[in-house]
Amino acid sequence: MKNTIFSEQDRLFYKDGYLLGEQAAEQVKNENSFSGAIETMYEAIDQLIDSLLKMADRNGIRIDCRKGCSWCCHQPVFANSYELQYLGEFVKKNFSSEEQTVVLHKAKEKNFRTSQLSGKDVLNYKAPCPLLEDNACSAYPARPLACRIYLSTKLSSCIRFFELPEAQDSIPELLDFPLRAGRMMNQGFFEALKENSIFSCELRLEEGIAGYLESGNLL
């Protein structure tokens, strides 16, 4: 029964993402931008997570994520290039030229290190996000979907994963539903763009930020 329900929910989130992707493709044709559609997708996920947090609180389920806790901000973050384009645009609009230079330096430095690693080693590599400032995200409103759907139910599991990433039992304890919802919505968005000949690819956050700040475009 649960599998049937989740399967239906997956389809619904995929459909929502797909419809937003179609809107984004239309925006690109008319305005050469799809930031509005990405903002709508992020708002939908944020509203879902707010509801989940309230429900968790009513049921006595602890969510340990809060401002100032940045263990997960040292993990690798992967995002589609349209998300990183949106993030880069936010940095360009809201950061001073000096702040952008600092972010670019951090991003290039981290990208140099991570680009030398194998896929498995990248997943276990720990280094601060280029946008991490005083244990908080300096571009929080524009953070990628992967950051938004990451909800830990046990702080100690995050700390253990930071300190012992290669241990087999070192796995962050996360809420599964927002992970699935976010991934399905993003997949629908991606497929709609692809069908409209707007191609995206998955990049590491530091790779995308460095690329955007240097070239001004990722698509």
C-alpha positions in Angstrom: 0.0 0.0 0.0 2.7 2.4 0.9 4.6 1.8 -2.3 1.5 2.6 -4.3 0.9 5.8 -2.5 4.5 6.9 -2.8 4.5 6.0 -6.5 1.5 8.2 -7.1 3.1 11.0 -5.1 6.3 10.7 -7.1 4.3 11.1 -10.3 2.5 14.1 -9.0 5.8 15.9 -8.0 7.3 14.9 -11.4 4.3 16.4 -13.2 4.5 19.6 -11.1 8.2 19.9 -12.0 7.5 19.2 -15.7 4.8 21.9 -15.9 7.2 24.4 -14.3 9.9 23.3 -16.8 7.5 24.0 -19.7 6.9 27.5 -18.2 10.7 28.0 -17.9 11.2 27.0 -21.6 8.5 29.6 -22.6 10.2 32.2 -20.5 13.5 31.5 -22.1 12.0 32.0 -25.6 10.3 35.3 -24.5 12.7 36.7 -21.9 15.9 34.7 -22.2 15.5 33.8 -18.6 13.7 31.2 -16.5 14.4 32.5 -13.0 10.6 32.9 -12.3 9.9 29.2 -12.9 12.9 28.2 -10.7 11.6 30.5 -7.9 8.2 28.9 -8.2 9.7 25.4 -7.9 11.8 26.4 -4.8 8.7 28.1 -3.2 6.7 24.8 -3.7 9.4 22.8 -2.0 9.9 25.3 0.8 6.1 25.2 1.5 6.2 21.4 1.5 9.1 21.4 3.9 7.4 24.0 6.2 4.4 21.7 6.4 6.6 18.7 7.1 8.4 20.5 9.9 5.1 21.5 11.6 3.8 17.9 11.3 7.1 16.5 12.7 6.8 18.9 15.6 3.3 17.8 16.3 4.3 14.2 16.3 7.4 14.7 18.4 9.9 14.1 15.5 13.0 16.0 16.0 14.6 17.9 13.1 18.1 19.0 14.0 18.7 21.4 11.1 19.0 25.1 12.1 21.0 28.2 11.3 24.5 27.9 12.6 24.8 24.2 12.0 26.9 23.7 8.9 28.1 20.0 9.0 26.3 19.4 5.7 27.8 22.5 4.1 31.1 20.7 3.9 29.7 17.8 1.8 29.6 17.7 -2.0 26.6 19.4 -3.5 25.4 18.5 -7.0 22.9 20.6 -8.9 21.7 21.0 -12.4 23.3 23.8 -14.4 20.1 25.9 -14.5 20.0 25.9 -10.7 23.6 27.0 -10.5 22.9 29.6 -13.2 20.2 31.0 -10.9 22.5 30.8 -7.9 25.3 32.6 -9.8 22.8 35.3 -10.9 21.9 35.8 -7.2 25.6 36.2 -6.3 26.1 38.7 -9.1 23.1 40.8 -8.0 23.6 40.7 -4.2 27.4 40.5 -3.6 29.9 43.3 -3.9 32.7 42.9 -6.5 35.0 42.2 -3.6 32.7 39.5 -2.2 32.3 37.9 -5.6 36.1 37.8 -5.9 36.3 35.9 -2.6 33.6 33.4 -3.6 35.3 32.8 -7.0 38.6 32.2 -5.3 37.1 29.7 -2.9 35.1 28.0 -5.6 38.1 27.6 -7.9 40.3 26.4 -5.1 37.7 23.7 -4.0 37.0 22.8 -7.7 40.7 22.3 -8.3 40.8 19.8 -5.4 37.5 18.0 -6.2 38.2 17.7 -9.9 41.2 15.5 -9.1 39.2 13.0 -7.2 37.3 9.8 -8.2 33.5 9.8 -8.0 33.6 7.8 -4.7 36.3 10.0 -3.2 34.3 13.2 -4.1 31.4 11.9 -2.2 33.5 11.4 1.0 35.5 14.7 0.6 34.8 17.3 3.2 35.5 21.0 2.6 33.4 24.2 3.2 31.1 25.4 0.5 32.4 28.5 -1.2 29.2 30.3 0.0 29.6 29.3 3.7 30.1 32.4 5.8 30.1 32.3 9.7 28.5 28.8 9.6 25.6 30.0 7.5 24.8 30.2 3.8 25.5 33.6 2.3 23.2 32.9 -0.6 20.5 31.1 1.3 17.4 32.3 -0.7 19.0 30.9 -3.9 20.5 27.7 -2.5 20.0 24.6 -4.8 17.3 22.0 -4.3 19.8 19.5 -2.8 20.3 21.9 0.1 16.6 22.6 0.6 15.5 19.0 0.9 18.3 17.9 3.3 16.6 17.5 6.7 18.5 15.6 9.4 16.7 13.9 12.2 19.9 13.2 14.2 22.7 15.7 14.5 25.2 13.1 15.7 24.8 11.2 12.4 25.8 14.4 10.5 28.8 14.9 12.8 29.8 11.2 12.3 29.5 11.5 8.6 31.7 14.6 8.6 34.4 12.9 10.8 34.2 9.3 9.4 32.8 9.6 5.9 34.2 6.2 4.8 32.8 4.2 7.6 30.0 1.9 6.3 27.6 2.8 9.1 28.4 6.6 8.7 25.1 7.7 7.1 23.2 10.9 7.9 19.7 10.2 9.1 17.5 12.2 6.9 13.8 12.6 6.2 13.1 10.6 3.1 9.9 12.3 1.8 11.4 15.7 1.0 14.4 14.0 -0.7 12.1 12.1 -3.0 9.7 15.0 -3.7 12.6 17.4 -4.5 14.3 14.9 -6.8 11.1 14.0 -8.7 10.2 17.7 -9.2 13.7 18.5 -10.4 13.6 15.6 -12.7 10.4 16.7 -14.3 11.8 20.2 -14.7 14.9 18.9 -16.4 12.9 16.6 -18.8 10.6 19.5 -19.9 13.6 21.7 -20.7 15.3 18.9 -22.6 12.1 18.3 -24.7 12.3 22.0 -25.5 15.9 21.7 -26.6 17.3 23.4 -23.5 20.0 21.1 -22.2 21.3 21.0 -18.7 23.9 19.0 -16.9 24.7 18.1 -13.3 27.7 19.9 -11.8 29.3 20.2 -8.4 28.3 23.5 -6.8 31.9 24.9 -6.7 32.3 23.9 -10.4 29.1 25.7 -11.4 29.7 28.8 -9.3 33.3 29.2 -10.6 32.1 28.6 -14.2 29.3 31.2 -13.9 31.3 33.9 -12.2 34.0 33.6 -14.9 31.8 33.2 -18.0 28.4 34.6 -17.0 26.6 31.6 -18.4 26.2 27.9 -17.8 23.6 27.0 -20.4 
